[in-house]
């Protein structure tokens, strides 16, 4: 997962709360850091995304494959 995909996934899932979720919520799964701090420290965005999902009880069907843009149609 790229950082841009992470951002899209967070925005899509959490809407207006996305910024607060990324900067304020401390996640034990990524070393007791916020999502923003974990990514800045080099933690893989996919791992951070899954930590957010776990912490905020995002259903499994909305955890995988999110954040990607739809392929262009020819």
Secondary structure as UniProt FT lines:
FT   HELIX           3..14
FT   HELIX           15..17
FT   HELIX           18..24
FT   STRAND          26..27
FT   HELIX           28..30
FT   STRAND          33..34
FT   HELIX           35..40
FT   TURN            41..42
FT   HELIX           45..55
FT   TURN            56..57
FT   HELIX           60..62
FT   TURN            66..67
//
